[in-house]
Structure formats: C-alpha cells, structure tokens
Amino acid sequence: MSFTITLLYFTSFLTLMNPMGIMPVFLTMTSQLSKKERRATAFKAVITATLVLIMFAFAGEYLFSFFGISVSGLKVVGGVLFFIMGYDMLNARLSPMKIREEDVDKYVNDISITPLGIPMIAGPGAITNAIVLMGEAQSPANTFMVILSIVLVSIVLMLTLFGAVGITRFLGDIGNKIMMKLMGLIVMVIAVEFFFTGIAPYVKGMLQ
C-alpha cells in the first residue's frame, strides 16, 4: 500500500515539475555556459526548488494564511511569467548575450534561483500539490512519503538536466532553435491555462 501511495505522489510531482518541459528553457538560458557551469546551474536550481517545495509542504498553509496569498494568485503570476518567457522563446530572444567570465558565477546564481528554481521547477502546481498532499497526510509514514516523492522527482529532474547538455550537441544550432520555438509555444499555452485557472475564482467572486 505504501509503495502505491509513494508511486501516486511521485507521479503527481513528476507531471507537475515536468523535466522534459523545463529542459529546453534550461538549455536556452545556459547556452553561453560551459558544461561544468551548466551542471552547477542545474544542481543549484533543483536544490532551490526542492527546498522551496519541502518548506511549502510543511508551512505552506500558514505562510499563505499569514500573507493573505491564495493559490489562485500564485497561478496568475506564474501564468504571466511563463507567457513572457514563452514569447521570448518563440521569438528566439531568450538566449542570453555573451556573458563575461567575471559575471558567470553571478549569472548562474541568478537564473538557478529564478526563473529556473522558482517558478519553472517549483511552480504553482507543484507547490499546491505539496501543500495538499501534506495536509492529507494522516501519519508520519505518509509525511515521509510526500518528502521522499519530492526528493526522487528532484533527482530525476537533475539527471535530465545533466543529460540535456549532450542533447544540444546532437540537435545542433538549427535543431536547438526549432526546439526553442516549439517549446516556447507550448510554454505559452501552459501560461494561458495557468492564468485562466488562477483568475477564474476572482471572476466568480466578482460576479457573485
């Protein structure tokens, strides 16, 4: 039974954190970095997202209540951010300018926290899932399974991003541009879904 629950939790986080969807954004934003620097970016982004999800799993309800934040508001903001990012990808503008050697560390730290760590990996869907599953956990064993699922998906995600470096070489410059435009369109569609799902409760509230 515990294996089934863990598999269910794992699948839900895997779907929401979407390693294959994050990969093209990661590849584009790190196109000017070396293999070592890309891996450092992936590591920091995944660690950031994992810590954020665990924090929200334990304290999300209290934080949302304290600051008066709703999940719907988080989805609206995430939708806007994703749409801008998708639009830039679609127009092949997301690729950064040539980064000076002395600015590499700062650039890695900046993008690994946002937008990669938050809200790409630890997005509204994953955060909401962590809060809901932890709220439903009736025993220490279930609590452990929620945290274990987050960690396991984070490991899968990190391995996917590590392997992404080889994919760029295989696709070549033209292949990467085609993939970036295609994924940009997909990211924009996800953004629209996020935005309207988030804004729906506000519209209903105003109409009532």
C-alpha positions in Angstrom: 0.0 0.0 0.0 2.8 2.4 0.9 4.5 1.7 -2.4 1.3 2.5 -4.3 0.9 5.8 -2.4 4.5 6.8 -3.0 4.1 6.0 -6.7 1.0 8.1 -6.8 2.7 11.0 -5.1 5.8 10.6 -7.3 3.8 10.6 -10.5 1.8 13.7 -9.5 5.1 15.7 -8.7 6.8 14.3 -11.9 3.9 15.6 -14.0 3.7 19.0 -12.4 7.5 19.6 -12.3 7.8 18.3 -15.9 11.5 17.7 -16.5 11.1 17.5 -20.3 9.3 20.8 -20.4 11.9 22.5 -18.3 14.8 21.2 -20.3 14.5 23.4 -23.4 14.3 26.6 -21.2 17.3 25.4 -19.2 19.3 24.7 -22.5 18.4 28.1 -23.9 19.3 30.1 -20.8 22.6 28.2 -20.3 23.7 28.2 -24.0 26.7 30.5 -23.3 27.9 28.4 -20.3 30.4 25.6 -20.2 29.4 22.0 -19.4 30.6 22.4 -15.8 28.8 25.7 -15.4 25.6 24.2 -16.8 25.7 21.4 -14.3 26.3 23.8 -11.5 23.2 25.8 -12.6 21.1 22.6 -12.8 22.3 21.5 -9.4 21.5 24.9 -7.7 18.1 25.2 -9.5 17.0 21.7 -8.4 18.2 22.2 -4.9 16.5 25.6 -4.6 13.2 24.1 -5.9 13.4 21.0 -3.6 13.9 23.2 -0.5 11.1 25.5 -1.5 8.7 22.6 -2.1 9.7 21.0 1.3 9.2 24.3 3.0 5.8 24.8 1.5 4.8 21.2 2.3 5.4 21.9 6.0 4.5 25.5 6.3 2.6 26.5 3.1 -0.8 26.8 4.6 0.5 29.0 7.4 2.5 31.2 5.0 -0.4 31.6 2.6 -2.7 32.5 5.5 -0.2 34.9 7.1 0.5 36.9 3.9 -3.1 36.6 2.6 -1.9 34.8 -0.5 -4.0 32.4 -2.5 -3.0 29.6 -4.8 -5.1 31.3 -7.5 -2.9 34.4 -7.2 0.2 32.3 -7.5 -1.2 30.7 -10.7 -2.0 34.1 -12.2 1.6 35.4 -11.5 3.1 32.1 -12.8 1.0 32.4 -15.9 2.2 35.9 -16.7 5.8 34.9 -16.1 5.5 31.8 -18.3 3.8 33.8 -21.1 6.6 36.4 -21.2 9.2 33.6 -21.2 7.4 31.6 -23.9 7.0 34.7 -26.0 10.8 35.3 -25.8 11.5 31.7 -26.7 9.1 31.8 -29.7 10.9 34.9 -31.0 14.3 33.3 -30.2 15.1 36.1 -27.8 15.6 34.1 -24.6 19.2 33.2 -25.4 21.5 35.4 -23.2 24.1 37.8 -24.6 27.7 36.8 -24.4 28.5 36.5 -20.7 31.7 38.0 -19.4 33.9 35.5 -17.5 33.7 37.5 -14.3 29.9 37.6 -14.4 29.4 33.8 -14.9 29.0 33.0 -11.2 26.5 35.8 -10.6 24.5 34.7 -13.7 24.5 31.1 -12.6 23.2 32.0 -9.1 20.6 34.4 -10.5 19.0 32.1 -13.1 19.2 29.0 -10.9 17.0 30.7 -8.2 14.7 32.4 -10.6 13.2 31.6 -13.1 14.6 28.0 -13.1 14.2 27.1 -9.5 11.1 29.2 -9.0 8.7 29.2 -10.8 9.8 26.8 -13.5 10.5 23.8 -11.3 8.8 24.7 -8.1 5.8 26.2 -9.8 2.2 26.9 -8.6 1.1 23.4 -9.4 3.9 21.6 -7.6 3.7 24.0 -4.6 -0.1 23.4 -4.4 0.4 19.7 -4.7 3.0 19.7 -1.8 0.6 21.6 0.4 -2.5 19.5 -0.4 -0.6 16.1 0.0 1.0 17.2 3.2 -2.4 18.4 4.5 -3.9 15.0 3.7 -1.0 13.0 5.3 -2.5 11.3 8.4 0.6 9.7 9.7 4.4 10.2 9.9 4.8 7.5 7.2 2.6 9.4 4.8 4.5 12.6 5.6 7.8 10.8 4.8 6.4 9.6 1.5 5.5 13.1 0.4 9.0 14.3 1.1 10.5 11.2 -0.5 8.5 11.8 -3.6 9.7 15.4 -3.9 13.3 14.2 -3.5 13.0 11.4 -6.0 11.5 13.6 -8.7 14.2 16.2 -8.0 16.8 13.5 -8.6 15.1 12.6 -11.9 15.0 16.2 -12.9 18.7 16.8 -12.1 19.7 13.8 -14.2 17.5 15.0 -17.0 19.2 18.5 -17.0 22.6 16.9 -16.7 21.9 14.8 -19.8 20.5 17.9 -21.6 24.0 19.1 -22.4 24.6 16.2 -24.8 21.2 16.7 -26.4 22.2 20.3 -27.6 25.2 18.9 -29.3 23.1 16.2 -31.1 20.5 18.7 -32.2 22.9 21.4 -33.4 22.3 25.1 -33.7 19.3 24.9 -36.1 17.7 22.0 -34.2 18.0 23.9 -30.9 16.3 27.0 -32.5 13.5 24.9 -33.8 13.0 23.1 -30.4 13.2 26.5 -28.6 10.4 28.0 -30.8 8.3 24.8 -30.4 8.7 24.7 -26.7 8.1 28.5 -26.5 4.6 27.9 -28.0 4.0 25.1 -25.5 5.1 27.2 -22.6 2.7 30.0 -23.7 -0.2 27.5 -23.9 0.7 26.3 -20.3 0.8 30.0 -19.3 -2.6 30.7 -20.6 -4.0 27.6 -18.8 -2.3 28.8 -15.5 -3.6 32.3 -15.9 -7.3 31.5 -16.6 -7.3 28.7 -14.0 -6.0 31.2 -11.4 -8.2 34.1 -12.4 -11.5 32.1 -12.6 -12.1 32.3 -8.8 -11.7 36.1 -8.8 -14.1 36.5 -11.7 -16.7 34.2 -10.0 -16.3 36.2 -6.8 -16.9 39.5 -8.6 -20.0 38.1 -10.4 -21.5 36.9 -7.1 
